[in-house]
């Protein structure tokens, strides 16, 4: 997983930061994709902004197109310049006069530009004349005396320039290469006479603006038609604020933008999950404060949350200083969805510590072995100041019986869990990044599993929780006295309740990995495969973890006819891009195979090589084939059983695939002499966990056994002839 350096050391001056107003945002998701939206009650001098106007010299070609981007999960504008359309752009109106003259109210005003950018890697900047590509602002014309104000991408860098009468007033280079084919969040702020650039929420460079005024110019998005400069890439979510966002606000905007993609994936999962996933809260509502004693309802499950003060060492105490929560997002940063923000300081008493704002479900949820539950939420960030903080989720019976799962900023940002106690607890190593992580608790009435980013990181049990539990979302800070206050800021999104289908297979389990070894498995590839026991990863049971690109092959060969092979895909680290993991049946040489796998985007896929596949159906409904693969459905990332069975026919083999309660059938011309089964993962940072590998069918002897068998039969024949 790409690590994001997202730690902020807050100071109490943050509490006094003036709130910048969003005066214009273009999300490109409206009817025409050019609509401007804004929520500012006082736009200041930024009154010249408007709905976008597309400008292309030649309308016979597609040089600026609104397309749906899978990574952003939203509509974006994609520029493909060529010929007379090198300067294809979208006009967004005009900006006010800028500068740093304290005697001019207009020139003294501050601003923030922010936008998501992706450079098309297929474009060679230098060879194709893209070396001076403007993405926001305007160079106006090639005249040496014209005023310019623009933010551009050159070969390998991103820069902000402010020109006055042909001379460079201020040039700020980010000093970082612009990654091609990767979405990045660019921000430029003006605060007084200082211009600062940020990439993905991290400050990169700054410069000073002289007093000279910069006259009002056009605000354009894309290329520059006057000088035929072009922008080869995609742009999304352009926002303008009428003052300089603080560092923390820029980081929040970046994280909220990241959460939108995951929120869209969650929504797609929910739609296609056959009722397994219930949306508890996506927090996509108008901005609002959250106060103790408040109740509010949101989500498909109509869950009512009770707002309370809660923490590991204060589960019923008084409301302490400045502990608060709010819904932030769309009205603050121009994003499409909002998120839950839990923040505040603590430290007014030595009697209470580890406390903060919490949302507790007003009703309980049942968990049994036949009907387990998974409580899942996206934790976008965890920030703190001068002491320690936690982001936590809980399953609660009462204040003395609970499971508390958290990431803590003390002791190298460790992950911990606590069961029915006020301190101590157990910890495990996972990831010290305080940025985006999905956190989930699974409970079956006795056993408790803990997941981070879909990866099983811990397991324990409780005999006191019972089958009915409350759900809690919580941000906590540590305080011991009035002079040792701690600040916590936690962002959450997409709270869900998942009901996994219990394993149904009757195929005999041949390996549950409880011995902690991979003895007998043939492991190949650049990655690793290792079995874990309770002493090494707190799972209290065996688990096969495959990391990176690796293949673990069960050594016994089977005839394809009558074969049944099954495994429980226990977890998948879905935070890593290009991750995939699943079950594979292949010929001995690997030339022909069938795989069923799940990718990091949640999509299940069936793929094959060297085979002719026909008649793919789900419960009798035909499914379209695409090349040598077919997408099946969006499932969840937690504990899915995968089973493949095969039966010979006159023309080949009929294969049945089961993913939990979903059954697929198809036919192939496959008729090998023997096949092998493997568990695998692909991706640089991939991690897939498997349990309870099961296989049954007709074993095929090794070649050496065949030779011995032939010699034995030959010997028996010779004896018979002699008789």
N, C-alpha and C positions, 0 to 999 in steps of 0.2 A: 504494500500500500504506500502511495506517495505520502510522505510525512509533511504536514503543514505546520510551519512555525507560527503558532497562533496564541502564544502566551502573552498576556498583557499584565504589566504591573500597574495597577490602578492607584491613583492618589485621590485624596478626598476632594481635590479640585474638580474631579470629574463630576461630582454631584452638582457643581455650580455651573457646568458648561452650558452655554446658551444653545437652545435647540435650533439647528439649521432647518429652514423650511424648504421643502421640495417644491419647486416652482414649475417644473415640467418633466415629464417622463414619456418616452416612446418605447412601449413594450412590443409593438409590431403584431399583437395578437387580436387587434380589432378587425372590423369588417373589411377595411381596405389595407390594413397593416401600416397606415401612416398617421393614425390618430394620436394626438397629444392629450395626455391627462395630467392633472395637477391638483394639489390639495392645499396650496399655500393660501392663507388668508391675506398675506401681504407679500406680493412678489417683488416689492421694491422696484428696482430699475429693470428687472427682467420681464418687461411687458411685451417685448417684440417677438416672443416665441409662439409658434403656431403649429397646426397640423403639417405634416411633411408633404413636400411636392417632389415627385420623381423627375429628375432631369437626365435625359439621355439624348445624344445627338441623332442616333439612328435607331428608330423603334422597330426595325425589322429583325434585329438580333436581341437575344436575351442577355443583357449586360448587368442588370440589377433585378434580382428575382427574390420574392418572398417564398421561403421554403421552410418546411418543418424539420427541425434539427433534432436527431435522436438523443444526442448528448445533453442538449439544453432542455429537451422535452417541451419545446415551444417554437413558435415561428420566429425566424430571423431573416435579415436581409443579406443576400449573398451576391457579391459583386464579381463579375467575370469580364473584366475589361478587354477590349480589343478594337483595333482599327480606330475609327473616329470617336469611339466611346471610352477612351482611356480615362476621361474625366467624369464618367457616370456618377451621379451623387443624388442625395436627397436633401433638399433645402428645408431647414427647420426654423426659419425666421432670422432675426438679428439679435446681436448681443449689445449691451450698453457700452458706453465709453469706459475704458479701463485704464488703470494707471495707479499711481501712489501719491497723488497730490492731496495732502490732508485738508487743504482749503476747499476741495471739491468733494461734496458728499457722494456724488456718483462715482468719481474715480477712487474714492476710499472704500467703496463697497467691495466685499469679498464674494467668492463663488467657489463652487465645486463642480467639476465635470466627472462623471463616472460612466463606464460602459464596459460590456463584455466583448472581447475581440478574439477572432481565430484567423490566423494567416493560412492561406491555401498553400500547402507544401509543394503542390505541383507547379507553382509559379517560381521560376528562377528570377529573382528580383533584378539582378544585374543584366542578364542576357535579354530580358524582355522589357527593359525600360521602366521597371517598377521601383527604381532605387530611391524615389522621392515621393512615397505614397502618403497622401493626406487622409486621415480617417475622421477627424472632427475639427471644425473650424473653417478657415478660408485663407488662402494665400491671395485671394482677390484678383490679382492680375500679375503679369510679369513686370509691371512697371516698377522701377527702382524707388519711386517716391510713394508707393501705395502702402497703406497700413495693413498688417497681417496679424492674425491671431489664430494659431492652429496647433493641434496635437497630431503628430504624424508617426508613421512607422517607416524607418529606413532599413537597409539590410542589416538584420541582426540586432537592431536597437529600437527603442521607442523614445520620442523626444517631444518636448513642448517648446514652442517658440512664440515670442511676442515681439513683432517688428514695428518700428516707428520710423516712417519716412525712409525706408530702405536700410536703416541701421538696426543691428540686433539689440533690442532692449534687454531681452532675457532669454537665454537658451538653457534648457534643463534636459540633460540626457539621463535616462534611467540607469544606464550602465549595466543593463541585463539583456541577454539575447531574447528575442521574441520567439517563443516556441511555435513551430508550425503545426497545424492541425490539432492544436490544443487550445481550449477556451481559457482565456486569462482575463482578470478583472483589473482594468486600468482606471486610475483616479488621479486627477490634478486638482489641487487646492490653491487658492490665493488667500492668504491671511496677512493683512497689512501689506508690506512690501516683499513678502516671501512667497515664492511659488514652490510647491513640493509635488513630486510625483510618487505614486505608489503602484506596485504590481502585486495582485493577490493579497492586498491588505498590508503589505510590507513596504515601508518607506525605502525609496531608492536614491533620490537625489533632490536637491533644492537649489534655488537661485534667487537673486534679489532684483526687484523691479525698480527702475529709476522713477523719478517724479513725472516724467513726460507723459502726456496723455496719449492713449491709443484710441483713435476714433472708432465709432460703432461700425462693425463689419457684419457680413452675413455669417450665419452659423450653418455649416453644411456637413453632411455625413457622407463619407465615401471619397470620391476623387475630386479633382479640381479641373473644371472644364477650360478655364482660361489658359492654363499652362499644360493641358493634356497630361496631368499627373493622375495616377490611378491607384485604386486600392483593391488588391486581389485577395479577397477573403470575406469573412462573415462578421456581422455586428449584431448585438442584441442589447436590449435594456439600457438605452441611453437616458441618463438622468442629469438634471441641472438643479443645484441648490443655490440659494441666494446668500450663502455664507460658507465659510470653510468648515467642513466636517472635521471632528476630532479624530485622532488615531483610532480610538475605540469604536467610534461610529462607522468609520471606514471598514474596520475589521468585521463589525456586525453586518454591514451591508454585504460584504464578501461572503460571509458564512450563510446569511439568509439566501443569497443567490445560489449558493451551492445546494442548499436544502431543497430548492424548487425542483431540481432534477430528481432527487430521491423521493420527494413527495409525489411527483408524477408517476414514478415507478410504483410507489405504494398504492396509488389509486388504481393503476392498471392491474396490479396483483389482486386487489380487492374485488374488482369487477369480474375477473376470470377465475376466482378461487372456489367457486361452487359453495359459497357460504362459509368457507373456513375462516375468513378474515373479517372482523368487524372493526370499522373505523370508530375509535373512541373519541378522538379529537385531532383535527389537523390545525386548529387554532386560526383558521382562515376566516377572520372576522374583523370588524373595525377595531382600531386601537382602543384599548381601555385599560384602566388600572384594576388591579386585583387586590382586594383588601380582606383582612381576616374576618371570618364569619360570613363572607359572601358565598352564594351558591349560583352556579350557572350551568347550562346544559348545552352540549354540542356533540355532534357526531351521529353516525348512522344508528348506533346502539342507544341513542338518547341517554347517554350517561350524564349524570349530574355530579359535578365536582364540588366538594366542600373545601373552601380555602381556609387554611389553618396554619398556625406556627407549629413546626415539627422538626425534629432532628434526632440524631442517634442518642443524644444525652439530654434532650429536652423534648419530651413527648406529651406534655400537658401544661407547660409553664406559661408565663405572661408574655405578652407581645413586646418584644424588645426593640431597641432603637433602629429605626430606618430599615426594617425588613419589609420588602415589598415585592410586587410582581406586576407584570403588565403584558399585554399583547402588543407586539411591535411588528413592523414590517411594511406593508403596502403603503401606509400613509407617511412613513418615515423615509423610506429608501427607494421607492418606485418599484418594488418587487411585486410579483403577482400574488404571492401568498404571505401570510403573517406567521409569526412564531410566538411561543411562550418565552418570556424573559423573567427569570427569578433573580432578584438582586437585593442588595442592602448591606448594611454594616451590623456588626454585633460586638458586644464586649462591655456591657454596663454592669455585669455582675459576675462574681466568682462562682456563683451557684449553678449557673446554666451556661453550657457551651455546646457546640455542634448543634446549631439550630438554624432555621430559615423558613422561607415560605414553602408550603406544600399544597398540592392538590390531591385530595383523597376522594375516591369514588364513594358516593352516598350509599351504594348497594354492594353486596358481596357477589363473588363469582365462584361457581362450584368447580372443583378439580378432583377427578377420580382417575384411576388407571385406564378406564374405558373412555373417559372424556377429559383428557388433560388440557391445560390452558397454557398459552404463552402470552406474556405481557411484554410488548415491544415498543420502544420509542427511539427516535433519532435525537441524540445529544449533539448539538452543533458546536458548542464550545464550552469551556470551563475556564473562567478568568478569576483572578483573586489579587489581593494586595497584602503584603507584609506578614500574613500568618498563613493559615491553611483553609482550603475549601474542598467541597465535595459536590458532585452531581450524583444523585441516587434515585433508584427505584425500589419499591418495597412491595412485598405481599404481607398483609397484616391481619392477624386475628384480633389482637388487642395490643396494648402497649407493652405487654410482657411476652408476647408470642408473635414472632415475625421473622422474615428474612429480609436483610438490607444489603443491596448490591450497589457498589459505587466505585468511581474513580476518585482518588484522593491526591491532593497536590503535595502532601508530605511524603517523604521517603521515595523520591524519584517517581512521583506521579503514579503510585502503585494502584492496582485494582484490588478491592477487598470485598469480603462479605462477612456479615455478622448475623448470628442466629440466636435470638432470645437472650441477648446480653447487652450491656451498656458500653462496653469497650473491648479492646483486644480485637478479636476476629481473626480471620484467615486471609492471607494475601497471596497473590500469584502474579507472575510476570506476564504481561501481554504487550502493551504498547504505551510508551510514556507521552505520546502526543495528546495534547489537551484540546485538539480540534474535533472534527466530526467523528463520531462513533455511534453505531447502533448498539443499544443496550437491551437485553431481553432476559426475562426469567421464565423458565418453564417449570410447571408444578403438576404432579399427578396425584396429590393428596398425601404423599409421603416423601418422594424424591424431588429434589430441586436441582435444576440445571441452570447454569449461568452462561450467557453468550455475549461476546463482544464482536460486532461486525459479522454475525453469523457463525463465528468460530466458538466451539465449546471450550470455555476456559476454566470451568469449575463445576463441581457437583457435590452435593451434600444431601442430608435428609433431616426431616423434622417429624417428631411424633406428637407435637403439641399444636401445630397450626390448624389441624382439622381440614375439612374439605371446602369450607366456605371462607374466602379471603377478600379483603379490600385491596384495591390497587392505589399506589401512591407515587406521585412525581414530586421530586424534592431537590432543592438547592440549599446547601448548608455552608456556614462559615464557622470558624473557631474563634472563641473569645474567652479571655480569662479575667480581664479587668477593664476599667474605663479607659486606661491608657494603652491598651493593647487590642485595638479594634481590628477586625478583619472585614474585608470587602469581598463579596462573592457576586459573580455575574455568570449565569448559566442560561443558554438558549436551548430550547427543546422544540421538536416538531414531530408530527405524525405518530400519535399514540394509537396502538392497535392491539386488539385481542385476537389471537390466532388459536384455532382448534385443530391441532394436527390429527391425522387419521392414525389410529393405532395399527401396528404391524399385523398383517393378516396371514402371512405366508405359513404354509405347513412344510416347506422344503427344509430338510434337516440342516441345521447350522453345523458347519465343519470348522469354523474359526471365529471365536468371539474376542480374540486378541487379549484375553485376560492374563496370558502368561507374560505379556509385556515384550514379546519379541516378534520378529517377522521371519522366523525360521521356516524354511520351506517355500517361502515366496521368492520369486525371481524379480528383483527390482532393477529397472533400467531407466536411463534418462539422466538429465542434468540436475534434477531435483532429488528429494529424499523421501523415503517412506519409513516411518517408525511407529511401533506400537507403544502406547502409554498405559501405565497402571496408576493406581491411586497415589502411590508414593511420589510420582513425578508430576502429576498435573491435577490432583484433587478431584479426579473424576469418579473414584471408587469403583471403576470398572474399566475393562479394556477398550481401546479405541485405536484405530489405524489412522494416522494423520499423514497425508501426502502433501508435500510442499513443493512449489515450483512445478516444473515440467517433469513428471516421473510416471512410471507405469509399474504396478505391482501385479505380477501374474501368478495365478494359482497353478502349481506345477502339473496337476493331473490332467490328462487328455481325455476328452469325452466324444462320443458320437453325437452329431447334431440332433439326430432323431431321438426324441424323448428327453432332451436336455431341459433342465430347469435350474436357473441360477438367480439368486436374489441377494440383496444387501440393503441395509438401512443407511442411506446417506444422512449422516447425523448432523453435519454442519458444513457451511460454505462461507469462506471469508469474502463477502460480496463487496467489500470496500475497495478491493484491488481491481484495476481495469484489466480486461481481457482474461479474466479467470474463468475456468471451466473445469468441471469434474464429473465423473460418472462411471458407468459400467460398460465393458467392452467384451464382445465375443468375436474371436478371430481365428483364421486358419493358422496352422503351425508356423508358417513363414510370415504371417501378417499381411499377405497380399489382399485378402478379402476380409472384411469385418463389418460388424454392426455395432454402433455405439448409441447409448442414451445418456445425455448429460444435461446439466444445468449451467447456464452462463451467469456472469456477474450482473447482467441486466434482469435476471429473474426468469428468463425464457428457457423452457425446456426444449431440447432439440434431439431429433433422431437423425443419424447420419450413417452412410454406408459407403463402401468402396469396393469396386470390382463386381458389383451385383446389379441385377435388374430387379427393381422393386415395383410392385403393382398393388393396387387395391388397398392403400392405406386408409383405415377407417378408425373413427372413435365412436364406440357404441353404435355402429351401423351407419354413421354419417361420414361420407368421403372427406378426406383431407387432401388438399392440393400438395403436390410434390414440387420441389424447386431444386433442380440439379440432383446432387447426391445427398440432399438433406431436406428436412421438413421441421418447422417449428410446431410444437405441440400445444402448450398452454402456459400461462404465467402461474407459477406455483409460489409457495413460500420457501424461505431459506432453511427451515428447521425440520429435521427428521422426516424425510420422505422415503418410503420403501420403493425399491426398484426391482422388478421381477421380469425376466425374459424366459419364455418357454418356446420350444420348437417341436414340430411334428412333420415327418416326411409325407409328401404327397406324390402322385404320379409325375408331376411336372417340376417339383422342387421341394420347398419347405414353407410351411405356414408358421408364422411367428406371432406370438401374443406378447405384448408389452403391457405391464401394469405399473402405474405410478399412483400409489395409494389407491383411491377408488376409481381412478380413470383407467380405462382399458382400451388399448389400441391393437389392431390386427393388420397384418400385411403378408404378402406372399413374395418369395424370391425364387430365383433359379439356383439357389445355393444347395450344393450336395458334396461337401468336403468329406474326406475320410476321417478327419478328427479336428476338433476345435479346442481352444483354451479360453479361459475367462480371466479378465484383468480388471482392476480398479485403477483409475488414473486421474491426473489433474494436468492442466496446461496453464501456462502464464508465469511470468517472472516472479510475481509475488503471490501466486496462488496458494491456497490452503483448502483442502477438503478432508473432512473427517468421516470415516466409515465404521460401521459396527455390524456384527452378526452376519458374516458372509456365509451363505448357504448354497449348496449345489447338489444335484442328484441327476442320475442318468446312467448310461452304459459307458463304463470306462474303456478306453482303448489302450492296449498294452504299449509299452515303449518299444521302439524298433528292435532293441536287443532281445526283448521277450518274444517278439515275433520270430526272430531267427532261432531261438532256443525251441520255440513251439514247433517250427517247421522241422528242425532236426529230430525232435522227439517223435513227431508223426512219421518222419522218414524211417527212424529206427524201428518203430512199431511195425511199419509196413515190411521192413526187411525180415524181422523176426517172424511175422505172419507167413511170408513167402517160404522161409526156411522150414517152417512147420509143415 
